[in-house]
């Protein structure tokens, strides 16, 4: 059974930095795309950043130049480095991985980690 475990959220002042991590565990054959989404109450979950197995990345316009997604395929882990954080970055951040655990490509989600940017 595949599990995604996130860590690194918390409370930070505006202008500060946080680094989120998401590690996949279980019997995994291949990992395709990895990404981070965020969601606030009453709003739709939105893409923050994504990384494909080919190495391409894409970012929401609101985080370009401030956030960086990276991955360690050997550890089945994806990271999100968040710099110059703003109050509007406050949300629950979810990791998503598209991987093959023996049943073809499937989407898996982490449990979510709260990021709060406030003075």
N, C-alpha and C positions, 0 to 999 in steps of 0.2 A: 504494500500500500504506500502510495506516494504522499508525502507531507511537505509543505512549504512552511518554514519557520522564519518569521521576520524578527528583526531586532534593530535598535538604534533610534527609535522615536523618543520624544520628550518635549520639554519646554525650553525654548531658547528665545533670547531677546532679538528684536529686529536687527538685521545686519550680521547675525551670527550664522553658524554652520552646524549641520548635522550630517551624519552618514548612516544611511539605512542599509541593512543587509538582508538577504533572503536566500536561505539554503534549502535545497530540495534533498530529501532523503528517501530511501527505498530502492527498489530494483528499477533502475533507469537505464534505458538503452541509448537514447539520444535526446538531446535538448535542442529545440529549434529556436523559437523566439522567447525572449525574456523581457519583461516590462514592469513599469510601475504606474499605477493609477491612484487617483485620490477622490475622496468623496466627502461632502459635507451634508448634514441633515437636510432632507427635503430636496436635494439636488442629485443630478445624475452623476454616476461615476465617470471621471474623465481621464483620458490618457495624459500622463506626465512625460514619460520617456520610454522608448522601446529600443531593443537591440536584437538583430537577427543573427542567426548562426553564421551568416556570410560576413558579419562585421559592420553592417550598416546600422546607423542609429537615427532616430528622429525624436524631436522634442516638441512639446506644446510651446506655442509662441511666448507664453507668459513666463516660461522658465529658461528659455534659450540664453546662453551666456552665463547662467547662474548655476544650473544643475548639470551634472555629468553622470551618465549611466556607464557602468563597466561590468564585466563578467569574468568569472574564473571558471572555465568549463571543467577543469579537473576537480573542482570542489562543488560543482553544480550550484554555484552561487552567483547572484547578481547584486550589484551595489548601486546606490544612488547617493552621490555626493551633492549636498545642497549647500550652496554658499549664498551670501547676501540675502538671507531669508527675510521675507516680508510678512506682515500680519495676514495678508490674503493667501499665503501658502498654508495657513492652518487648515488641517483636514486629517482624516484617517487615510493613511497611505496603504495601498494593497499591492502586493507583488503578484504577478501573473507569469506563469511559465507554460509554454506549449511543448510537451515532451511525449516521448514514446516509452511507456512502462510495460510494453508487451502486448498492448491492445491497439496499436496504432496511435496516431497523434491525438492527444487529449489536452484540454485546458485545465490547469490547476491554479487555485488561488491561495494566497496566504491568509492568515487570520486578521490582518490589518494591524497597523501600529499608529498611534496618535502622535501627530506633530502639532505643537502649539507654538505660535510665534507671537510673543506678547512682552511688553515691558512691565 
